[in-house]
Amino acid sequence: MEFKQQLALVIHCVRSAYNVGSIMRTADAMGVSEVFICGYSPTPNSKKVAKTSLGAEKVVPWKKYNHTWELLRNLKSKGYRIAALEINEKSSLLARYKPKFPLALMVGNEKKGLSKIILKYTDNVIKIPMHGKKESLNVAVATGIALYKINERRR
């Protein structure tokens, strides 16, 4: 299925090449138009990323940005809304989120998440509610859940 609304994905300082590869594969499955790999996140040029993405890096357009804030300013100038997947005091529930397109969903570091400085560039901060003992999900798993839910409203 091809979507009319643009949905981009921003990967900010995700350490694990395997997580980046899994996110790339999920981006392909969810119809993401472009992936932006920022900061020290490994790119699909890494064998470990390519191993877990299983060729998705060849079909999903991607670009590397050293400075996430430059990318976010550029996306905003093109009319993109920026939504961050992050657990904090300003987060609203993913289930209640009503995305506006074009949209860039941003995910962050496995341990530190997204900094307050980066969050200043966002229009929305959304979270997936946790019902177990742990405080968060793996970043690749959380990205898949968020993209699936956003796609429900992307038709």
N, C-alpha and C positions, 0 to 999 in steps of 0.2 A: 504494500500500500504506500502510495506517495502522499505526503502531506503538503497542504498549501502554505501553512504557517512555518516560518523558519524557527528551528530549535538548534542552538549551538550548545556546546559543553565546554566549560573551562576547568581544567585540572590544575590546581594551584599547589605546588610543592608537595605532591604525593611522592613519598620516598620509594616505595616498592615498585619495581619494574613489573612484577606479576600483577599488582593491582592496576597499574596503568594499562597493561595488556588486556586484563579482564574488562576494564572500563571501555576500552576501544571496541572490544567484541560486542559489548552491550550497546554501545552507541550505534553500531551498525544494525543490530537487531531492532532498535527503537527508532530508527529513521532520523538520527541526528544528522544535521546538514554539514556540520564542521566541528572539529575538536581543536581546542587551543591548549597546548601543553606549556605550562608556565613555571618560572622559577627553576628549582633544581629537579623537577620531575624528569625521569628518564623518557626519552622519545622512542618511537618505533624503530629507530636505527639500532637500538639495543637488542641483542639476541633474546634476552629474557622477556622483553615486551613482545617481540614478534612471536615468541613461543606460545604465550598465552592468548594473544589476540587472534591467532590462527588465520592470518591473512586479512583481518578487518582493517589493518593499517594501510592496506593497498586499495581499499574501496571507500573508506571514510576519509575525506580531505582533512588534513591536520597541519597546524603551524606551530612553531616554537616561539615563545615570547620569554625573554629574560625577566621583564618587569610586568607583572600582572596589572598594575595600575594603568600602564600605557594601553594595554589591550582593552581594559574596561572603559577607559575614556573614549577610545576609538569605537567600540561597540555602541556606547551611548550616543555618540555623534551620528551613528547610522540608524538610530531609533530603537535599538535593542533595550529591552527591560532586563535587568540583572537580578536573578534570584540566587541566593546562597543557601546551600544545604548545611545547616549549622545548628547546634543546640546552644541556645543562650536565652537570656531573659526577654529578648525581643522576638524570639522565634514564634511563628504561628504554625498550627498543625498543617501538614501536607494535605490531609483529607479536606481541609477547608480552603485551600489555596485555589484561587481563580487566576490562572496564568493569562498574561496578555502577551501577544506576539508582535514582532519577533522577540524571542526570549533566549537568554543565555543562562543556563544553569551552571553554577560554580560549586565545585567540591574542593575540599582542602586536605591538609596533612592528616595522616592517620592518628597522630597523638595530639598535635596542637590545634588542629582545625584551621579556621580562618581568623586572621588577626583583626583587631578593631579597625586598623587603618584600611585594610582591604574591604571590610564590611561597610565602610563609609560610602563606597561606590555602588552599593546594592540598593535595589528598590524594595526587595522583600527578603526576609530571612525565614526559611521554613525548616521544620523538623519532622522526623518520624518518631511517633511516641514509642517509648520503650516500656515493656511490661515485665521484663525479667530483672535479674540482679545487676547486669552490666549496664553501663551508662550509654553505650553507643554500639552501632553496627560497624562491620568492616566497610571501608569507604567504597569498595566496588559493589558490595551488596546494597548499600544505601543508595548508591547512584542508580542501580537497576530499579529499585523500588520507586524512587522519585521520578525517573523517566517514564516508567509505566503509568504512574498516576497522572503525570502531566499529559501523556498521550491520550488518556481518556477524555481530555478536554480540548484536544488539538484538532479534532476532525473538522 
